Each structure stands twice: as C-alpha cells, then as structure tokens.
C-alpha cells in the first residue's frame, strides 16, 4: 500500500502521509499485574470443516474452576461469527448466559464444578489478510498463532500461561485441492468423507499454550524416514514443502534426526 501512493508523485505521498493516523501505542503489560485466571481450560477438541466460502470451527473446551472462582469467564475472540454455544449440552441464551464483547466472549452463568463448553464459529481464512490465525496463502490453509492468533480461530483463553491438552484436532477438506492435512502431535486416523472430501485426526499428548497450535491443509510434497529412539522404538518422520522444493528436504530431515539424537544424549529426552 505504501508503494502504491508513490505512483501519484510527491503530492500524493504528502496527502497519504497526512491521512494515515499514527498507530496506537502498544499497551505495556507487567508481571506485577498478572493474575491467574479463575477458570482454566484443561483440554479441548477442535474440528475444522474447511470450505471455500467459509470454515466452521467446532471447539469443545473442558473447563475447570479454581477454588475461589467467581464472576464471569472471559474468552478471547476476534473476527469470529458465533453460530452456536452450549454448556454441558444446554444451549446458552445471549444476554443472560453470555455476552459478546469487543474482545471476545463473556460467560455470565457458570457451573460450580468442571464443565464442557462447545462453540461453533464461522471464519473466512480466504479474506484474512492479517496473516494471523487461520488464513489462506498460495492456495493452502495455514496457521500463525504466535503471539495472539489463536483467538482468530475460536473463543479461548489466548494467553501463554494456559497450558491445555489438544486431545483431538480433526481437519476436513476437499481431497483434490488439499490432499495433505496436518496438525500438532500424532496422526491418529484419516479417511474419506464422501463427496470428494477427506479428513485426518491428530492428538497432542503434551500440554501447550495456544500460540504453539498449528494446522495445514494444502497440496505439498515430502519425504519420509524413520528414527530409532534410545529405547529401540522406531518412529516415523516426515518433512513437507512445496513440490518444487522437495529436492532440498534431505538437509531438513538430517537436521531433525540430529536434533532428536542431541536431545537424547544431552537431556535423556526420548521422543
């Protein structure tokens, strides 16, 4: 956009400069102001139903209150279109049970014990020009969640101290256009849905903050190999890239193997 105004000469540049507002100053955050959340997301499942016009994201959050939990539960959300919301299978009513805010979603009436919250939201990755959350680039759906991009995927406590288990992440998309489906953790299963669509499911056994979440749906090439761990287990390794760059992946694969061996030798950390 800045380069485009130069085509109008110096006068266009001056008008553009005068019209552009100064960006808002970043908000300072201090550790002394930190407060643990009154409710904690322990684990979750996600389902991505990817279509060209929109993507539906269904999330089920397993939420646990702290000993002194009180008041509303605030969840971060940005550019989400809420289609449905329920707690323990009961549909919520806007105004009395929850309210939408400029920063996300506030749950007003909460159970005193652990509960499940399920939401369905619609997002438009093809129109997402922020390159944050889930967006479409070079014909692929990809994610960028660091530092606060996960809130553009679903309502969540999008903060680094909330460490949750991603029990099941399922992606469904057109098989011809997006033959490769990836997410964090281990691929659990995959299959066809009919109508030219397919799905894959992933489970991450380790807790992680939301900014480390990743997913891909696209047409990529790759190479595979194996690594034998310190206890003798053989694990599958795969590295992916655009098809024209597949011949450069051997270096990445070798680097991956050496890093896994280094973790074992240095810290006794086995995959």
C-alpha positions in Angstrom: 0.0 0.0 0.0 2.8 2.5 0.7 4.4 1.8 -2.6 1.2 2.4 -4.5 0.9 6.1 -3.3 4.3 6.9 -4.8 2.9 6.5 -8.3 1.0 9.7 -7.8 4.1 11.7 -7.2 5.2 13.8 -4.2 1.7 15.4 -3.8 0.1 12.0 -3.5 2.7 11.0 -1.0 2.1 14.1 1.1 -1.7 13.6 1.1 -1.3 9.9 2.0 1.0 10.7 4.9 -1.4 13.3 6.2 -4.3 10.9 6.0 -2.6 8.0 7.8 -3.2 8.0 11.5 -0.4 7.2 13.9 -0.6 3.6 15.1 -1.8 3.1 18.6 1.0 2.8 21.2 1.5 -0.8 22.4 -0.1 -1.5 25.8 2.5 -2.2 28.5 2.0 -5.4 30.4 3.8 -6.0 33.7 4.3 -9.2 35.7 3.1 -7.4 38.8 -0.3 -7.1 37.2 -0.6 -10.8 36.4 -3.5 -12.7 37.9 -4.1 -16.4 37.4 -7.4 -17.0 35.6 -10.3 -18.0 37.8 -11.2 -20.8 35.3 -8.7 -22.9 33.4 -9.1 -24.8 30.1 -7.7 -28.2 30.9 -8.2 -29.8 27.5 -10.0 -29.4 24.2 -11.1 -30.9 20.9 -11.2 -29.0 17.6 -12.9 -29.7 14.3 -12.1 -27.7 11.2 -14.7 -28.1 8.4 -12.9 -26.3 5.6 -14.9 -24.9 2.6 -14.0 -22.2 0.0 -16.7 -19.7 1.3 -16.1 -20.2 5.0 -14.6 -22.6 7.6 -16.6 -23.8 10.5 -14.6 -24.5 13.7 -16.3 -26.5 16.4 -14.4 -26.5 19.7 -15.2 -28.3 23.0 -13.4 -26.9 26.0 -13.1 -28.9 29.2 -13.0 -26.1 31.8 -12.2 -26.4 35.5 -12.8 -23.6 38.1 -10.2 -22.6 40.6 -11.0 -22.9 44.4 -12.1 -19.3 44.5 -13.6 -19.0 41.1 -16.2 -16.2 40.8 -17.7 -13.9 38.3 -17.6 -14.2 34.5 -15.2 -16.2 32.4 -13.6 -14.1 29.7 -12.6 -15.8 26.5 -10.6 -14.0 23.7 -12.1 -13.9 20.3 -11.5 -11.8 17.1 -13.3 -11.8 13.8 -15.4 -14.8 14.7 -19.1 -15.3 13.7 -20.7 -17.3 16.6 -23.2 -19.9 15.3 -23.9 -21.8 18.5 -22.8 -22.1 22.1 -23.7 -24.6 24.8 -22.5 -25.8 28.2 -22.8 -29.5 29.1 -25.2 -29.9 26.1 -27.5 -27.0 27.1 -27.8 -24.1 24.6 -27.0 -20.7 26.1 -29.0 -17.5 25.8 -27.3 -14.3 24.8 -27.7 -11.6 27.5 -28.5 -13.9 30.4 -25.9 -16.7 29.9 -23.3 -14.9 27.8 -22.5 -11.7 26.0 -20.3 -10.9 23.1 -17.7 -8.2 23.7 -15.3 -6.2 21.6 -12.5 -8.6 22.8 -14.4 -11.9 22.7 -17.0 -13.6 24.8 -18.0 -13.4 28.5 -19.7 -16.4 30.1 -22.0 -15.0 32.8 -23.8 -18.0 34.3 -21.3 -20.8 35.1 -21.5 -24.2 36.9 -19.6 -24.5 40.2 -17.9 -27.7 39.0 -15.9 -28.6 35.9 -17.9 -28.3 32.7 -17.7 -28.6 28.9 -18.3 -25.6 26.6 -19.0 -26.2 22.9 -19.0 -23.4 20.3 -19.4 -23.4 16.6 -17.9 -20.3 14.9 -17.5 -19.4 11.2 -14.3 -17.8 9.9 -13.2 -16.7 6.5 -9.5 -17.6 6.1 -9.5 -16.6 2.4 -10.3 -13.0 3.5 -7.9 -12.9 6.4 -5.1 -10.5 5.4 -3.6 -10.2 8.9 -1.7 -13.5 8.4 -2.7 -14.4 11.9 -4.9 -17.3 12.9 -6.1 -19.5 10.0 -5.5 -17.9 6.6 -5.1 -18.9 3.0 -1.8 -18.4 1.3 -0.5 -19.8 -2.0 -3.6 -22.0 -2.3 -3.1 -23.5 1.2 -4.7 -23.1 4.5 -2.1 -22.4 7.2 -2.0 -21.0 10.7 0.1 -18.4 12.6 -0.9 -18.3 16.2 2.1 -16.6 17.8 1.7 -14.3 19.7 -2.1 -14.0 19.9 -3.5 -15.5 16.7 -5.5 -18.4 18.2 -8.3 -16.1 19.2 -8.9 -15.6 15.4 -9.7 -19.4 15.2 -12.1 -19.9 18.2 -13.0 -18.5 21.6 -10.2 -19.3 24.0 -8.0 -18.2 26.9 -5.4 -17.0 24.4 -2.6 -16.4 26.9 0.7 -18.3 27.4 0.1 -19.4 31.0 -3.0 -21.5 29.9 -1.5 -24.9 29.1 -4.0 -27.3 27.7 -4.0 -30.8 26.1 -5.3 -30.8 22.5 -7.0 -34.2 22.7 -8.3 -34.4 19.2 -7.9 -32.0 16.2 -9.8 -33.0 13.1 -9.4 -31.3 9.8 -11.8 -32.0 6.9 -11.4 -30.5 3.4 -11.6 -31.1 -0.4 -9.3 -34.1 -1.1 -8.2 -33.0 -4.6 -7.4 -29.4 -3.6 -6.0 -30.1 -0.2 -4.6 -33.7 -0.2 -2.4 -33.1 2.9 -3.9 -32.4 6.3 -1.5 -31.7 9.2 -1.6 -30.5 12.8 0.4 -30.8 16.1 1.0 -34.2 17.7 0.5 -37.6 16.3 -1.8 -38.5 13.4 -4.4 -40.8 14.9 -6.5 -41.7 11.9 -7.7 -40.5 8.5 -10.4 -41.3 6.0 -12.8 -40.3 3.2 -16.0 -38.4 3.9 -17.6 -38.9 0.5 -18.4 -36.1 -2.0 -14.7 -35.7 -2.8 -13.7 -34.8 0.8 -11.4 -36.4 3.3 -10.3 -35.9 7.0 -7.4 -36.5 9.3 -7.3 -36.5 13.1 -4.4 -35.6 15.4 -3.7 -35.8 19.1 -1.0 -34.0 21.1 -0.2 -35.8 24.3 1.7 -32.8 25.8 0.2 -29.6 27.2 1.0 -26.5 25.2 0.0 -22.8 25.1 -2.4 -21.8 22.3 0.3 -19.8 20.4 2.0 -23.1 19.5 -1.1 -24.5 17.8 -0.5 -25.3 14.1 -2.5 -26.7 11.2 -2.1 -27.0 7.4 -4.4 -28.1 4.6 -2.7 -28.0 1.2 -1.0 -29.7 -1.7 2.6 -30.4 -0.6 5.3 -32.8 -1.4 7.5 -34.5 1.1 10.0 -37.2 2.1 9.8 -39.8 4.9 12.3 -41.6 7.0 12.5 -43.3 10.5 14.4 -42.7 13.7 15.2 -45.3 16.3 14.9 -43.9 19.8 17.2 -44.7 22.7 14.9 -47.5 23.9 14.7 -49.0 20.5 11.4 -47.7 19.2 11.1 -46.8 15.6 9.2 -43.6 14.8 8.1 -42.2 11.5 9.5 -38.8 10.4 8.1 -36.7 7.5 9.1 -33.3 6.2 6.9 -31.4 3.8 7.4 -28.4 1.4 6.1 -27.0 -1.9 6.6 -29.6 -4.7 9.4 -27.6 -6.4 11.4 -27.7 -3.2 11.2 -31.4 -2.3 14.8 -32.0 -3.6 16.0 -29.7 -0.8 14.4 -31.6 2.1 17.1 -34.1 2.9 19.0 -31.4 4.8 15.9 -30.7 6.9 15.4 -34.4 7.6 19.0 -34.9 8.7 18.8 -31.8 10.9 15.7 -33.3 12.5 17.4 -36.6 13.2 20.4 -34.9 14.7 18.3 -32.7 17.0 16.4 -35.7 18.3 19.7 -37.5 19.0 21.1 -34.4 20.7 18.0 -34.3 23.0 18.5 -37.9 23.9 22.3 -37.6 24.5 22.1 -34.2 26.3 18.9 -34.5 28.4 17.8 -38.1 28.2 14.7 -36.8 26.4 13.2 -39.6 24.2 10.5 -38.9 21.6 
